[in-house]
């Protein structure tokens, strides 16, 4: 009887969190690849400078990241439709492995940019397959929970990775520490590829697939509703707020902020604070959002995006930086809800394609925000952070006025 009760409780818990076998495989892949990626990616601005790169290169790399995220999301969706989620995820992992290998073998800032074409946008290229897998594996009333579990699990490697990377930098120096971190990333990606092929069930391929990604994008743009477009516009403005200062977070905390000058390990702790706060809000918000309208949660998360650069500018010691990064963690308050809202507003038979098109349009435009951030940083940190805040205010107000409140 006790065994039966335990089994029944376990089934209820699995159902509550949406932990189907394919979802478990997906989450395992996210942990392994994400851990390796975040051990090194957050310290790439310092690595570029250590290799003799110019001060504008971190901003340029961030702009390239946004551009690649945009350009890769659409072929990611097209490959998902053409080959199915399981096979396409394997392809995406192999692409990331090649990028890690280039940085490990070639200690040159040019190699970082070459490798970035393969590893920086792993999340973007795999997102359409990931979201379609969630949509296919779970019923509609569990999609926010499924997206939230994906977002929550992503935060564990995002929290732990920079701490491990910071320790490697403190122990071996920036150049050697970053290369060791990329070597670890390569090994973890190999394990992730094996795990995902074992656990993830094949998502049925589409019977009809458009001839190329651009044809898919054109079709999806015609299918976008006004509500979908308003969400996209607001998200673009808020991502300008995020991306303008993003490439300079480590530089501000470790080199530029008056009185701060934290170590690599301390910066890893700041990221851990951010991710811990995000993890604590995911599941309660997912439970509430599955039972109420989504718009208030999205407006709230846009407001936290807006507050972060403003608080960051006035943070001149570790504890104020910790408070600012805690607010940055709160920006995840409604992120799973926003992704679920995209699924709700997208046509039922074109989830991956609409996701890819959404991120193509968003990130192509936001690429200019990252480039703008590099230019603003050459003027002053104040110009960078305060301009970012202004974009956040505009985007938040736009969605508060024009956004749709889907249940």
N, C-alpha and C positions, 0 to 999 in steps of 0.2 A: 504493500500500500504506500509506504514511504517512497519507494522507488517510482511508483506510478505518479505520485504527487510531484516528485522532483522532476520527472520527465515532462509532466504537464506544465510546470512552472518554467522549465527551460524552453519549451516550445512557445509559451506566451512571451517570454523575454526575447526570443529570436524573432518572433513575429512583430513585436513592438518596435524593435530596432531595424527591422527589414533585412536581417542577416541571412539572405539566401546564399547558396554556395558560390554563385558567380560574384555576388557582392563581396563576400569574404575574400575571394581571389583578387578582386579589384582593389580592396583596401590594403591587402598585403603588398601588392605592387606599388601602391601609392606610398606606403611607409618606406619600402626599400629604396626605390628610385629617388623619392623626395629627400631621404636622409643623406644620401650621397650628394645630391645636387646642392642642398643647403649648407653642407659642410664647407663648400668653397664659394658658392655664388655670391653670398653677402659680402665677401671680402675681395671680390674682383676689382672694385675701384682702387683699393690699396695695392693690389697686385700689379695693376696697370702702371701706377705711379712708381712702384718699386722697380719695374722693368725699364724705366726711363720714358714712360709715356707722358704726354703733355696733360695739364690739368683739365682740359676740356674732354679728354677721352672717356672718363667715366660717364659723363652725360651722353656722349655719342654712343657708347655701348648700351646705355639704357634706352636711347632712341631706337637703336637697332633691335633690341629685345622687343620693344613694342611693335616695330614694323614686322619682324618675323612672326610674332604672335598673331598679328593680323593675317599675314600672307599664308601661314601654315594652318590656320584654323579651317580654312575652306578646303584645301586638299585633304586635310584630316577628315572632314565630313564626307568628302567624295570617296576616299579610300574605304571609309567605314561602310558606306552604301555598297561599294563595289566588291569588297573582300570579306565583309562581316567584321564585327567588333573584335573577335578573338585574334584573327590573323593581323588585322590592322594594328592592334596594340603591340604585337610582337615586332612589327615593322618600326613602330615609333620608338620602341626600346632600343633596337639596333642602331637607329639614327643617333640617339642620345649617347650610346656607347662610343660611337666613332668620335663625337665631339670631345668626350672625356679623354680619350686616348691621345688626341692631337695635343691637348694642353699638357698632358703628362710627359709626352715625348719631346716637345719643342718649347723651351723656356723663353718665349719672345712675345711681346705684346701683340704683334701681328697675328701670331698663332692663336691668341685668345679670341680675336675677332673671327678668324676662320673657324675655330672650334665652336664659337657661339652660334654659327649657322646650324649646328647640329644639336647642341645640348640646351641652349637657353630657352627654347620654345617647346620643350617636351610637354609641358602642361597644356599649352594652347593646341598643339597638334593632336593630343590625345583626348581633349575635353569633349568634342562631339561624340566620340565612341563611348566615353565614360557616361555621359548624360543619356545617350540612347540605351546603354546597358541598364542604367537605373530605371528608365522609363519602361523598358520591356520586362525587367525582372520584378517590378513592384507595381501594385495597384495604385491608382491615382491618389487615393487618400493617404498613401505612404511615401509619395515622391519627395515631399519636403524632408521627411525623416531620412530617406535614402540619401538625398543631396547633403543633408546636415551631417550624416555619418561620414560621408566622403570628405566634407570640409573639415570636420572635427579631426578625423584620423590624419589628414594632411598636416594639421598643426603640430602633431607630435614630432615628426622629423623637422619641421620648420623651427620648433623650439629647441630640440636637442642638437640639430646639425650645426648651427652657428656656435654653440658652446664648444662642441668638439673641434670645429674648425678654429675657433679662437685659441683653444689650448695648443693646437698644432702650430699656430702662428707664434704664440708666446714661446713655445719650446724650440721650434726650428727656424723661426724667422718667416717673414711674409712670403718670399719666393719659394722656399722649400716646403713650407707648411701648406701652401695652397696646392702645390703639385701633389703632395702626399694625399691631401683631401680628395683631389680628382682621381687618384688611383683607387682610393676606397670607394668612390662613387662608381667607378667602372666595375669593380667586383660585386657591389650590391645590385647593380643593374642586371648582371648575368643571373644572379639568384632570382631576381624579380621576374625575368623572362621565363625561367623554368616554372616558377610558382603559378604565374598567370595561365600558362598553357595547360597546367594540371587541373586547376580549379574552375576556370571560367568556361561556361557553356557557350557554344557558338550562337551568336545572334543571327537569325535568318537574314540572308542577303536580300536586298530589294530586287524585285523581278525586273523593274525597269530603272536603269541608272542613266542620268544625263551624260552626254558624250564627254564633257570636261567640266572642271570646277567652275569656270566663268559662266557657263550656261546654267549651272545650278544656282549661282549667286543671282543671276538676272531673274530667274524664275522665282526665287525666294523673295527678292525685293518687291516683285509685283504682288506677292501674297501677304506682305506685311500690312497689318491693320494700323489704324491711327494710334491705338493704345500701345501697340508694339513700338511704333516710331517714337512716341513720347518717352517711353522707358529708355530707348536707345539714346535719344538726345540728352536726357538727364544723366545717364550713365557716362557718356562721353565727357560732359562738363566736370563731373565729379572725379573721373579718372585723370583729367588734367590736374586737378588738385592733388591727386596722389602721386602722379609721375613727375611733376615739376621738381619736387625735392628728393625723390626716391634715391637717385644715384649718389646723393651726397650725405645720406644719413650716417654712414660709418665715418666719413671724413669730418662731418660736423661734430660728432660725439668724441672721436679719438684725436682730432687735431685742431679743429677750428673754434669750438665753443669755449668762450672765456670761462676758466675755472673748472671745466669738465675734464677733458683730456683723459678719458677712460681707457683701459687696456683692451686688448682683443677679447680676453675672457669676460670682462665687464660688459662689452658690447654684446657678446653672446647672451649674457644674463638679461640684458634689456630685451632682446628678441624673445627669450624664454618667458619673460613677464608678459609680453604682448600675446604670445601664443597661449599661455595659461589662461589669461582673461578670455580669449576667444573660445577656448575649449569649455569654460564654465558656462558660457551663455548659449552655446549651440543647441543642446538638447531641450532645455526649457522653452526656448524660442520656437524650435521646431514643433514641439507639442502644442504650443499656443497657436502658431500660424496655421497648422493643419486644421484648426477648429475655428478660425476667424479670418477676417480680411487680411490680405498681404500688404496693402499699401502702407499702413502705419509702420510696419517693420522696415520696409525699404526706405521710407523717409528718415527714420531714426538712424539707420546705418549710414545714409548719405550725410547726416549731420555730424556723425563722429569722424567721417573722412575729412570734413571741413575743419573741425577743431584741431586735428593733429598738427598740421604745419604751424598754426598760430602758437600752440603751446610749446612746440619744439623750439621756436625762435627765442622764447623767454626762458628756456631751460638751460641753466648755466652751471649745474652740478649734477652728480649722478642721480640724486633722489628726484630732482625735477625731471630729468630725462626719464627716469623710471615711471613717473606719473604720466608723462606724455606718451610713452610706449604702452601703458595700460589703456589709455584712450584709443590708441591705434588698434589695440586688441578688440575694443568695443565696436570698431567699425565692421567687424564680422557679424554683428548682431542680426542683421537682416540679409547677409549675402546669400545663404542657401535659399531664403525666401525669394530673392531676386531671380536666382537661377530657376527655381520652380515656377516663378511667374513667366519667365521666358517659355518654359515648357507648356504652360497653360495657354499662352497667347499664340504659340506656334501651331500650325496644322498638325493633326494627330498622326498623319503618315509621313511627316517630314521633320521630325524632331532634330536629328543630327544635322540635316541640311540647313535648317533655320538657325541652329546654334552656330554653325560654321560661318554663316553669312553675318549674323549679329556681331560675332567677334572680329570678323574681317573688317566690317565697317567701323566698329568702335576703335579697334587698335590701330588701323591706318591713320585715323584722325588724331588719336592720342599720341602717336609717334611724334607729331609736331610739338606736343606738350613736353615730352622728354627733351627734345632739342631746345625748346624755349627755356627749360630749366637749366641747361648747360650755359646758355647765354646769360640768363639772369644771375647765375652764380658768379660769373666773371664781374658782374656789377657789384653785388653784395649778397650775403645770405639773407638779409632783410628783404631785398627785392624778390628773391626766390620764394621765401616762405609766405610772404604777404600776398604775392600774386596768386600763389596756389590757393590760399584761403578764399580769395575773391571768386575764383572759378567754382570752388565748392559751394559757396553761398548761392550762386546763380543756379547751379544744377539742382540743389536741394529744393529751392523755391519752385523751379520748373516742375519737378515731379510732384511736389505737394499740391500744386494748382492743377496740373494736367494729367497726372497719373491715374490709371484705372485701379480700382480696389476689387481684385478678384478673390473669391473665396476658395 
